[in-house]
Amino acid sequence: MSLNPVERQTTSQELQTNFRRSGLTDAQVATALQTTPEHLQAVLALKVRRIEDPWILRNYLAQQLTQQGITPVPYHYLVGDAADYWFLNQARINRERL
């Protein structure tokens, strides 16, 4: 699945909105996902090498928001269960690491 520029912008904005709503810092999320704050910012901007990274971040943010009693902002393009997309590496997503 490849997103066009408008879809990429929309998805990036949705990720960033949910990140802000979580109240977590770059360092907290980066540590939880075993990455660097710089890589986290790249994922938020959808500047990724691995297409699973936005899904990993989406899942993590959804979990954090739900634990806080906050409903995540819905996504237009990262929808449903990542397992439904044959081209995504499920083992990588399930490791929950960027």
N, C-alpha and C positions, 0 to 999 in steps of 0.2 A: 504494500500500500504506500503510495507516494502522495504527499500533500502538495497542493499548489501553494504559491506564495500567500494568498489570502488565508487559506486553511492553516498554514504554518503560523501566521501572525495570530489568528484566533486561538489556536492551541497554546501558543506561548503565553498569550494574555490570560488564558484560563489557568494554566499552571501557576503563573505569577500571582494571580488573584488568590488561589487556594493556598499558596505558600504564605502570602501576607496574612491571610485569615488565620493561619495556624499559630501565628505569634512566635514561631520558632526562628532562630537565627540561622544564618548560612552555616556557621560552625556546627550547630546542633544537628542539622539535617545531614551535613557532609559526614559527620562522625557516625551517625546512625546508619548511613548508607555506604560507609567505608570508602569515602572519596575525599576530594579536596573541595573547598569552597569555590575555587575557580571552575572546577568541572561541574559543580552544581549550577553555577550561573550559566555555563554553556548549555546545560540541559534545559534550564528555564527558558533560554533563548532559542531552543531547538537547534543548536549547533552541535550535533552529535554524530559520532561515527557508527554507533550501534543503535538501531531503531528500537531496541527494547528499552533504552534508557528513559524516554518519556513515560512509558508504561510503568516502570519501576517507581519513578518519582510520583506519578499519579496515584498509584496504589498506596504508597507510603503516606502521602498527604491526606488521602481519603481516610486512612486508618487513624491518623493523628487528629483530624478534625472530628471524626465520629466519636473518638474517645473524649473529646472536649464538649460533646453535645452540639457541635456545629455541623450543619448540613453543607457538604462541599458544593461549590459552584459546579453545575453540570458541564460536561465536555461535549462539544459538537462532533469531534472526530475520534477521540480516544474513548469509544463507547463500548459498552458490554464487557465481556470477559476476554482478556488477552488470549486465553486458550482457544477461543473461537477463530483466531487468525493463524492459519497454517504457517505463514512465513515468519512468525515470531518464535524466537528460541525460548521455549517455556522453562527450560532448566535455568537459563540465565535470569529470567524474570523471577522465578521461585527462590533464587538465592538472595533476592532483595538487596543487592549491592550494585552501586554504580561503578 
